[in-house]
Amino acid sequence: MKQTHHTPGADDVEGATKRAERETKRNGKGARPGGGNGTKSKLQFQLIKVKDIHYDPMDDHWLVDGLLPVTGLAAIWGKYKSYKSFIALDIAVAIADRRREMWGDRALLHGSVVYVVAEDMHGFDARIEAYRRERPGFDDLPLYIIKARPNFGAVASDREALIEAINEELGDGAPVAIFLDTLARMLNGEGENDSGMQNFVNNAEYVAEAFQCLAVAVHHESAATEANPAADKPRGHTSLPGALVASLHVIKTSDGIAGPWTADIIVIGAKNSATGFALKAGMKRIDLGENRRGRMETILMLDTIEWPTSETAAPKATRKAPESLTQFMSCFRYVRDGAGGTERRQVRGHNGPWVDTVDSARVREVFFQRYANRTRLYDEDDDKARKRASDAKAKAFDRAIASAVKTERLFTEASADGRVFLWSA
């Protein structure tokens, strides 16, 4: 079982320096500290002969084989609402669950996991509830949640307090992984592009070293600019990517009201392992039940992971776009090009681009007006006929908007007030 240990800090270095000065005065000018009486003092830096360093591939080097090492600092990063936190939580659950042998088709090393939730703390409860309903025995897993925003952006950080809290709860059962979600909410106002990020890296590595475990930061993607239209690195100072032992870039590939909800997980870097390939992640929607106003509460959770294969997929036959999609796009253009049909909004987070968006409710109104009513059944009264027609239109609308997003004709994003906005590429 792993034991915690202390990494020498500034106070230790200062103390060692003073001891060295005292030793020098006792032994005479130029004498080596600790050498006056023929014994060696405990040194801060130790020299190891190469013959004493060995690597055995059969030892445990990976939490998720070939993806996440057992120690160091890793990052799972992507755009706002790219499913990166859902993927991070699923990895955490898999590591904590000894009944699961694989995450995808990669072997797991199991142990206690600590997940620090620094944003959307209330919403995180719904994700936990989904796993409780979908995974029998979930409540018995050694998975611990901390709802707090530890200050990791300053030199005088909360790292010792976090270590103390974990030790207090786990005792000798040190965690094998600590997830920090998200990085930006743990900087305590310090900048991501300067010392704030450097301090985060130092503090996160310090905690990982204290438990000889892996720290996993969930982080945002850098914003696209005219100079760099393809944002392809974690946001902030380069001290973060330079320190990572594993870097997983999450890119949403489809979403929408009715799904599917998918993302690519690009393995940018996993030291001492293969990189540059993509995993396919698929989400599923979990119904949590109706709230007191009669609306169904739902949440997504990771469902499938597909790994790259050397087999070449057969080309798919080109199919004509469904009639409902064609009509939907016509309605979208009608609203967009009409007077006052667009609203200028910033999408994909506070660093995202500004685009002309269309409220989906306005497109829905036009779609319902244009969509042909089904033939009325002979035994239907007026109320039943209207309800059946409305249900058919709603289903057709949902299918069309999902198809438009999947084929990248449109992009979609929900706002804080519950509205859904659409925009074209």
C-alpha positions as CSV (number, residue, x, y, z in Angstrom):
1,M,0.0,0.0,0.0
2,K,1.3,3.4,-0.9
3,Q,2.5,5.8,1.8
4,T,2.3,9.5,1.6
5,H,5.5,11.4,1.7
6,H,6.6,15.1,1.9
7,T,8.3,16.9,-0.9
8,P,10.9,19.4,0.4
9,G,9.6,22.9,0.1
10,A,11.1,26.3,0.6
11,D,11.3,25.9,4.4
12,D,13.2,22.7,4.1
13,V,15.7,24.2,1.6
14,E,16.3,27.2,3.9
15,G,16.8,24.8,6.9
16,A,19.3,22.7,4.9
17,T,21.2,25.8,3.9
18,K,21.5,27.0,7.5
19,R,22.7,23.6,8.6
20,A,25.2,23.6,5.9
21,E,26.5,27.0,6.9
22,R,26.8,25.9,10.6
23,E,28.6,22.7,9.5
24,T,31.1,24.8,7.4
25,K,31.9,27.0,10.3
26,R,32.6,24.0,12.6
27,N,34.7,22.1,10.1
28,G,36.7,25.1,8.7
29,K,36.5,27.1,5.5
30,G,35.9,25.0,2.4
31,A,34.9,21.8,4.3
32,R,32.0,19.8,3.0
33,P,28.8,19.8,5.1
34,G,28.5,16.5,6.9
35,G,32.0,15.5,6.0
36,G,33.9,16.6,9.2
37,N,33.1,13.5,11.2
38,G,33.3,11.0,8.4
39,T,29.4,10.6,8.1
40,K,27.1,11.8,5.4
41,S,24.2,14.1,6.2
42,K,20.7,13.5,4.7
43,L,20.9,15.2,1.3
44,Q,18.1,16.9,-0.5
45,F,19.3,15.4,-3.8
46,Q,20.4,11.8,-4.1
47,L,22.7,10.3,-6.8
48,I,21.6,6.8,-8.0
49,K,23.8,4.6,-10.0
50,V,22.4,3.4,-13.3
51,K,22.8,-0.2,-12.2
52,D,20.2,0.4,-9.5
53,I,17.6,1.7,-11.9
54,H,15.4,-0.9,-13.6
55,Y,12.2,-1.0,-15.6
56,D,10.0,-4.1,-15.7
57,P,7.1,-4.0,-18.2
58,M,5.2,-6.4,-16.0
59,D,5.0,-3.8,-13.2
60,D,2.0,-1.5,-13.0
61,H,2.8,1.7,-15.0
62,W,-0.7,2.6,-16.2
63,L,-4.1,3.4,-14.6
64,V,-5.7,3.0,-18.1
65,D,-3.3,0.9,-20.2
66,G,-1.5,3.1,-22.7
67,L,-3.6,6.2,-21.9
68,L,-3.2,7.4,-18.3
69,P,0.0,6.6,-16.3
70,V,-0.1,5.9,-12.6
71,T,1.7,9.1,-11.6
72,G,2.1,12.7,-12.8
73,L,-0.2,15.3,-14.2
74,A,-2.6,14.6,-17.0
75,A,-5.3,16.7,-18.7
76,I,-8.6,16.1,-20.4
77,W,-9.5,19.2,-22.4
78,G,-11.9,20.5,-25.0
79,K,-14.4,23.2,-25.8
80,Y,-17.2,24.3,-23.6
81,K,-19.8,21.5,-23.4
82,S,-17.7,19.0,-25.4
83,Y,-18.5,16.2,-22.9
84,K,-15.0,16.3,-21.4
85,S,-16.4,16.2,-17.8
86,F,-18.7,13.3,-18.6
87,I,-15.7,11.4,-20.0
88,A,-13.5,12.3,-17.0
89,L,-16.2,11.1,-14.6
90,D,-16.6,7.8,-16.4
91,I,-12.8,7.1,-16.3
92,A,-12.9,7.9,-12.5
93,V,-15.8,5.5,-12.0
94,A,-14.0,2.8,-14.0
95,I,-10.8,3.1,-12.0
96,A,-12.8,2.9,-8.7
97,D,-14.9,-0.1,-9.8
98,R,-12.9,-3.4,-9.4
99,R,-15.6,-5.3,-11.2
100,R,-14.7,-3.5,-14.4
101,E,-11.7,-5.0,-16.2
102,M,-11.6,-2.6,-19.1
103,W,-12.3,1.0,-20.0
104,G,-13.0,0.5,-23.7
105,D,-10.7,-2.3,-24.4
106,R,-7.8,-1.1,-22.2
107,A,-7.0,-2.7,-18.9
108,L,-7.5,-0.8,-15.7
109,L,-5.6,-0.5,-12.5
110,H,-8.0,0.0,-9.6
111,G,-8.0,2.0,-6.4
112,S,-9.6,4.8,-4.5
113,V,-10.4,8.0,-6.6
114,V,-11.0,11.5,-5.4
115,Y,-13.0,13.8,-7.8
116,V,-12.9,17.5,-7.0
117,V,-15.9,19.3,-8.4
118,A,-15.2,23.0,-8.7
119,E,-18.0,24.1,-11.0
120,D,-21.7,23.1,-11.5
121,M,-21.6,21.5,-8.1
122,H,-25.4,21.0,-8.0
123,G,-25.6,19.7,-11.6
124,F,-22.9,17.1,-10.8
125,D,-25.5,15.4,-8.5
126,A,-27.6,14.5,-11.5
127,R,-24.6,12.7,-13.1
128,I,-24.0,10.8,-9.9
129,E,-27.6,9.8,-9.8
130,A,-27.4,8.5,-13.4
131,Y,-24.6,6.1,-12.4
132,R,-26.4,5.0,-9.3
133,R,-29.4,4.0,-11.5
134,E,-27.4,2.4,-14.3
135,R,-24.6,0.7,-12.3
136,P,-25.6,-1.7,-9.5
137,G,-23.3,-1.3,-6.5
138,F,-22.2,2.2,-7.4
139,D,-22.7,3.5,-3.9
140,D,-20.1,1.0,-2.6
141,L,-17.3,2.2,-4.8
142,P,-14.2,4.0,-3.3
143,L,-15.1,7.1,-5.2
144,Y,-15.0,10.4,-3.1
145,I,-16.4,13.7,-4.2
146,I,-15.2,17.1,-3.0
147,K,-17.3,20.0,-3.8
148,A,-15.0,23.0,-3.4
149,R,-12.6,25.3,-5.3
150,P,-9.2,24.8,-3.8
151,N,-6.8,27.6,-4.6
152,F,-4.1,26.2,-6.8
153,G,-3.3,29.4,-8.6
154,A,-1.1,30.9,-5.9
155,V,2.2,30.0,-4.3
156,A,0.5,29.9,-0.9
157,S,-2.1,27.5,-2.1
158,D,-4.6,25.0,-0.6
159,R,-2.6,22.0,-1.5
160,E,-1.7,21.0,2.1
161,A,-5.3,21.4,3.1
162,L,-6.4,19.1,0.3
163,I,-3.8,16.5,1.2
164,E,-4.9,16.7,4.8
165,A,-8.6,16.2,3.9
166,I,-7.8,13.2,1.8
167,N,-5.6,11.6,4.4
168,E,-8.2,12.2,7.1
169,E,-10.9,10.3,5.1
170,L,-8.8,7.6,3.4
171,G,-6.1,7.0,6.0
172,D,-3.6,4.6,4.6
173,G,-5.7,4.0,1.5
174,A,-4.1,6.6,-0.6
175,P,-5.9,7.5,-3.9
176,V,-4.6,6.3,-7.2
177,A,-6.1,9.3,-9.0
178,I,-7.3,12.8,-8.2
179,F,-9.5,14.6,-10.8
180,L,-9.6,18.4,-10.7
181,D,-12.6,19.7,-12.6
182,T,-12.1,22.3,-13.8
183,L,-8.7,23.9,-13.8
184,A,-9.9,27.4,-14.4
185,R,-12.1,27.4,-11.3
186,M,-9.1,26.6,-9.1
187,L,-6.9,29.5,-10.0
188,N,-8.5,31.9,-7.5
189,G,-8.5,34.8,-9.9
190,E,-5.0,34.3,-11.1
191,G,-4.3,34.4,-14.9
192,E,-4.1,31.3,-17.0
193,N,-1.4,32.9,-19.2
194,D,1.1,33.6,-16.5
195,S,2.1,32.6,-13.0
196,G,-1.4,31.3,-12.2
197,M,-1.0,28.4,-14.6
198,Q,2.5,27.8,-13.5
199,N,1.4,27.7,-9.8
200,F,-1.4,25.3,-10.7
201,V,1.0,22.9,-12.4
202,N,3.3,23.0,-9.4
203,N,0.5,22.5,-6.9
204,A,-1.2,19.7,-8.8
205,E,2.1,17.9,-9.2
206,Y,2.9,18.4,-5.5
207,V,-0.4,16.7,-4.6
208,A,0.1,13.9,-7.1
209,E,3.6,13.3,-5.7
210,A,2.4,13.3,-2.1
211,F,0.2,10.3,-2.9
212,Q,2.3,8.9,-5.7
213,C,-0.8,9.0,-7.9
214,L,-2.1,10.6,-11.0
215,A,-3.7,14.1,-11.0
216,V,-6.1,14.7,-13.9
217,A,-7.0,18.3,-14.7
218,V,-10.2,18.9,-16.7
219,H,-9.6,22.0,-18.8
220,H,-10.8,24.2,-21.6
221,E,-9.5,24.5,-25.2
222,S,-7.9,27.7,-26.4
223,A,-10.2,30.0,-28.3
224,A,-9.9,30.2,-32.1
225,T,-8.5,33.4,-33.5
226,E,-7.8,34.8,-37.0
227,A,-4.2,33.9,-36.5
228,N,-5.0,30.4,-35.3
229,P,-8.5,29.4,-36.6
230,A,-8.0,25.8,-35.5
231,A,-7.6,25.9,-31.7
232,D,-5.7,22.8,-30.9
233,K,-4.1,23.3,-27.5
234,P,-5.2,23.6,-23.9
235,R,-6.0,27.2,-22.9
236,G,-3.4,29.3,-21.1
237,H,0.3,29.2,-20.5
238,T,2.5,26.6,-22.1
239,S,3.7,25.4,-18.7
240,L,0.6,23.1,-18.7
241,P,1.1,21.0,-21.9
242,G,4.9,20.9,-21.1
243,A,4.2,19.2,-17.8
244,L,1.6,16.7,-18.9
245,V,2.3,12.9,-18.9
246,A,-1.0,12.4,-20.8
247,S,-3.1,14.8,-22.9
248,L,-6.6,13.8,-24.2
249,H,-8.4,16.3,-26.5
250,V,-12.1,16.0,-26.6
251,I,-14.0,17.2,-29.7
252,K,-17.7,17.1,-29.9
253,T,-18.9,15.5,-33.2
254,S,-22.7,15.6,-32.8
255,D,-25.3,16.7,-30.3
256,G,-28.8,18.0,-30.4
257,I,-32.2,17.7,-28.6
258,A,-32.7,14.1,-29.7
259,G,-29.1,13.0,-30.2
260,P,-26.9,11.3,-31.1
261,W,-24.3,12.7,-28.7
262,T,-20.8,11.8,-29.7
263,A,-17.3,13.0,-29.4
264,D,-13.8,12.1,-30.5
265,I,-11.1,11.7,-27.8
266,I,-7.8,12.5,-29.5
267,V,-4.7,11.1,-27.7
268,I,-2.4,14.1,-28.1
269,G,0.2,12.8,-25.7
270,A,0.7,9.8,-23.4
271,K,4.4,9.5,-22.6
272,N,6.0,6.2,-23.4
273,S,2.9,5.1,-25.4
274,A,1.4,5.5,-28.8
275,T,-0.2,8.9,-29.6
276,G,-2.1,10.6,-32.4
277,F,-5.1,8.3,-32.6
278,A,-8.8,9.0,-31.9
279,L,-11.3,7.2,-29.7
280,K,-15.0,7.5,-30.4
281,A,-17.2,8.3,-27.4
282,G,-21.0,7.8,-27.4
283,M,-23.3,9.3,-24.8
284,K,-26.8,8.1,-23.8
285,R,-29.6,10.0,-22.1
286,I,-30.8,8.9,-18.7
287,D,-34.3,9.9,-17.6
288,L,-34.2,10.8,-13.9
289,G,-37.9,11.4,-13.5
290,E,-40.4,14.2,-13.7
291,N,-40.0,17.3,-11.5
292,R,-42.8,18.9,-9.6
293,R,-43.8,20.9,-12.7
294,G,-44.2,17.8,-14.8
295,R,-41.1,18.1,-16.9
296,M,-38.8,15.1,-17.3
297,E,-35.3,15.7,-15.9
298,T,-32.6,14.1,-18.0
299,I,-28.8,13.8,-17.9
300,L,-26.2,12.3,-20.3
301,M,-23.6,9.7,-19.3
302,L,-20.9,7.9,-21.3
303,D,-22.2,4.8,-23.0
304,T,-19.7,3.5,-25.5
305,I,-16.0,3.8,-26.4
306,E,-14.9,2.7,-29.8
307,W,-11.2,2.3,-30.6
308,P,-9.4,2.8,-33.9
309,T,-9.1,-0.2,-36.1
310,S,-6.8,-1.0,-39.0
311,E,-9.8,-2.2,-41.1
312,T,-11.0,0.2,-43.7
313,A,-14.7,0.9,-43.5
314,A,-16.7,0.4,-46.7
315,P,-17.8,3.7,-48.2
316,K,-21.3,4.6,-47.4
317,A,-23.8,5.0,-50.2
318,T,-24.8,8.6,-50.8
319,R,-28.4,9.0,-49.8
320,K,-30.8,11.8,-50.5
321,A,-31.5,14.1,-47.5
322,P,-34.8,13.3,-45.8
323,E,-37.7,15.5,-46.8
324,S,-38.2,16.7,-43.2
325,L,-34.5,17.9,-43.1
326,T,-34.9,19.7,-46.4
327,Q,-38.0,21.4,-45.2
328,F,-36.3,22.2,-41.8
329,M,-33.4,23.9,-43.5
330,S,-35.7,25.9,-45.6
331,C,-37.5,27.1,-42.5
332,F,-34.2,27.9,-40.8
333,R,-33.1,30.1,-43.8
334,Y,-36.5,31.7,-43.9
335,V,-36.2,32.8,-40.3
336,R,-32.5,33.7,-40.5
337,D,-32.9,35.9,-43.6
338,G,-36.0,37.6,-42.4
339,A,-36.0,41.0,-40.7
340,G,-34.8,40.6,-37.1
341,G,-34.4,36.9,-37.6
342,T,-30.9,36.5,-36.0
343,E,-29.4,37.3,-32.7
344,R,-25.7,38.0,-32.3
345,R,-24.4,35.7,-29.5
346,Q,-21.1,34.4,-28.1
347,V,-21.2,30.6,-28.3
348,R,-19.0,27.8,-26.9
349,G,-18.1,29.6,-23.7
350,H,-16.8,33.0,-22.7
351,N,-13.9,32.7,-25.1
352,G,-16.0,31.4,-27.9
353,P,-16.7,33.0,-31.3
354,W,-19.5,35.5,-31.9
355,V,-22.1,34.3,-34.5
356,D,-25.5,35.1,-35.8
357,T,-27.9,32.7,-34.2
358,V,-31.5,31.8,-34.7
359,D,-33.9,30.9,-31.9
360,S,-35.0,27.3,-32.6
361,A,-38.5,28.2,-31.3
362,R,-39.0,30.5,-34.2
363,V,-37.9,27.9,-36.7
364,R,-40.3,25.4,-35.0
365,E,-43.2,27.8,-35.5
366,V,-42.5,28.0,-39.3
367,F,-41.9,24.3,-39.5
368,F,-45.2,23.4,-37.9
369,Q,-47.0,25.7,-40.3
370,R,-45.4,24.2,-43.3
371,Y,-45.3,20.5,-42.3
372,A,-48.2,18.6,-43.9
373,N,-50.8,17.2,-41.6
374,R,-51.3,13.4,-41.7
375,T,-54.6,12.0,-43.1
376,R,-57.2,12.0,-40.4
377,L,-58.3,8.6,-39.2
378,Y,-62.0,7.8,-39.6
379,D,-62.6,7.3,-35.9
380,E,-60.7,10.3,-34.6
381,D,-62.4,13.3,-33.1
382,D,-60.9,16.8,-33.5
383,D,-58.9,16.7,-30.3
384,K,-57.3,13.4,-31.1
385,A,-56.5,14.5,-34.6
386,R,-54.9,17.7,-33.5
387,K,-52.8,15.9,-30.9
388,R,-51.6,13.2,-33.3
389,A,-50.7,15.9,-35.9
390,S,-48.8,17.9,-33.2
391,D,-46.9,14.8,-32.0
392,A,-46.0,13.9,-35.6
393,K,-44.7,17.4,-36.3
394,A,-42.7,17.5,-33.0
395,K,-41.0,14.2,-33.8
396,A,-40.3,15.3,-37.4
397,F,-38.8,18.5,-36.1
398,D,-36.6,16.8,-33.5
399,R,-35.3,14.3,-36.1
400,A,-34.6,17.1,-38.5
401,I,-32.7,19.2,-36.1
402,A,-30.6,16.2,-35.0
403,S,-29.9,15.3,-38.6
404,A,-28.9,18.9,-39.4
405,V,-26.4,18.9,-36.5
406,K,-25.1,15.4,-37.3
407,T,-24.4,16.4,-40.9
408,E,-22.9,19.7,-39.8
409,R,-25.4,21.8,-41.7
410,L,-26.1,23.5,-38.4
411,F,-24.7,23.9,-34.9
412,T,-26.7,24.2,-31.7
413,E,-26.3,25.4,-28.2
414,A,-28.7,25.8,-25.2
415,S,-28.7,29.1,-23.3
416,A,-29.0,29.6,-19.6
417,D,-32.7,30.6,-19.9
418,G,-33.6,27.3,-21.6
419,R,-33.7,28.5,-25.2
420,V,-31.9,26.6,-28.0
421,F,-30.0,28.6,-30.6
422,L,-29.0,27.4,-34.1
423,W,-26.3,28.7,-36.5
424,S,-24.8,27.6,-39.7
425,A,-21.1,27.0,-40.5
